């Protein structure tokens, strides 16, 4: 398969925030129950440049390398070949703002804010907005309760709220928006627009194609670790939908469907 070329509609003259140059990522999975460890080639020769003000969605089948690529951009996984260049310190949501189950929501906001690079003064000024944005107190005073009492969705919303409370050169979000209700998703999308307007770049991994097209103007489609398409989000999502429909029904079925009558 030929290397994916960026759409002509996405040529940029501004300053890049992330450059991936022929990136390969491999890692070893430990064997269990008598199985031997084996090497996984998760990302294969991926190249792209991301620019200030962009929101870029990453789509692809399960195991296509999306989350691995985000971790490599964040500097959490080394490249086995190729290079990644970034501006500032990319923040991977859920890692930088790692929350602790035995601590209260309030204490986690403080520690998470410090992990995201905020001062104690900034955290104090933004604390009420962070809690309100997350919605964890909508049904009670959960900010004063340990995180272990939260649902997984509440924890994910709080992580996003902490991470989005300050501007970032590069913010990497992996599936966080899938856990919220419609009002939270709308708030999140507005906040992503604000982050982009503040000259940041946002990467979003989501299995919801509607979230990608509503939130992002550009998308990267990874399949089996390779970059298959890079272009406007609606075009890339449409191509991916066609691909998944074709592979799920099979070429013979699709041929029959295409026949008139």
VOKOL-800990 format. One record per residue (C-alpha): x, y, z. Coordinates in pm, whole numbers, plus 50000, padded with zeros to 5 digits. Layout:
BEGIN
XYZ;...
This chain:
BEGIN
500005000050000;501335034449910;502065058850189;499165081550276;499435116950140;497905146650322;494925162650153;495665193949951;493025211250166;495245206650471;498475223350356;499755246050633;502165274750653;502055278651031;504295264451298;504195226651349;503655213551702;504275176551627;506275160451348;506335122551312;509005111151067;508815074650966;507855063251316;507925026551411;506985014551760;507524978951878;507094964352225;507184930252388;504074914852538;504724891352823;503474856252780;501094841953034;499984807053129;502824789652946;502914813352647;506184828752537;506714866552519;506264880252169;507094912851992;504284935351868;504994959251578;502264983951672;503145014451457;504735010551114;506415039550936;503915066851027;504695102450913;502655134150959;502935170051079;500435186551315;500035224151340;498855250051589;495095253351611;494295218751476;492055192351630;493085158851484;491105126851527;492705092451520;490475064651391;490945028251303;490044993051405;490854979251749;494574972451770;495414995851481;498005015151685;496095046651777;496745046452152;500315034452100;500975063751868;499585088252126;501865073652393;504845077152158;503985113752088;503715119252465;507185104352511;505895074652711;506945048652454;510255049752264;510335047351886;512155017251746;512805036451424;512055071551300;511725102851512;509015123551679;509565160851730;507245180351959;506825215952078;506625219152456;505555189352661;502615170052516;500045161352783;498375127352756;495035128752934;494745102253206;498495098853251;499635133753346;496495137653555;496735103253716;494165101453993;494385081554317;491445060454430;491895065454805;492055103454785;489065126654760;488085143454436;489205176554583;492655163054666;492915147154323;492125180254155;495045195854342;497495167554265;496275163853907;496605201253850;500175200653980;500935171253749;499565191353455;501945220053538;499625243653724;500715262854034;498775259354359;497455294554307;496175285653959;494525254254094;492825274154370;491515299454117;490215272253883;489085246054133;485385255154131;485295256353750;487035222353724;484505205653955;481555222653786;482795213253440;483235176653539;479705174453681;480835151453963;478855172054218;475635172454016;474185144254232;475865151154564;479065163254721;481305137954545;484315161454549;484655153754921;484455116054869;487255091754774;487715085054404;486995048154462;483335057854512;483165072754161;481935055153850;484445050953569;482665078353378;482935102953666;486655096053694;487195101153320;485225133753324;487275146753615;490525137853435;489405156853128;488315186653338;491695188553511;493645184953186;491495210453002;491785236353280;494985250353131;496315255952782;498665230852621;500885231452317;499715195752254;496865178052437;496345140852368;492905126452457;492205089052443;488475080652453;487705104352741;484715120152569;482975086552523;482165084452893;480085115852930;476475124152859;475435147652579;475815180052783;479315169952895;480325161752537;479085195752423;481045212952700;484115192552606;483855201452240;483555238452324;486615235752548;488585218352272;487655247152039;488955271552301;492215252152338;492715253451962;491995290851959;494695294752224;497185281151966;497175245452093;496885212451907;494465185552020;494665148651927;491555127851996;491205089951981;487595078851968;485565049151845;482705073351787;482995086451433;480375113151504;482575126351787;485505128551545;483545147351277;481905170651532;485125178351720;487955175751467;488715192151136;491325166151037;491675128651089;494405102451065;493245067150982;495505039751113;495065003651009;497334975351126;499825001451246;500125019850913;498765054050820;496135046950558;494685081950511;495275117650631;492755144550539;489595163850634;487785145450912;484535140250723;486355125750419;488535102450624;485605090350836;483535083750521;486385063450370;486805044050695;483055037050712;483155023650354;486145001950443;484504987050753;481224980950568;483114963450287;485214941650517;482254932150736;479994921750448;482664908950210;483264917749846;480694893349709;477904908249917;478874943349821;478874933949451;475344920549482;474234952149664;475654973549386;473634956049114;470584975448993;467224961849100;
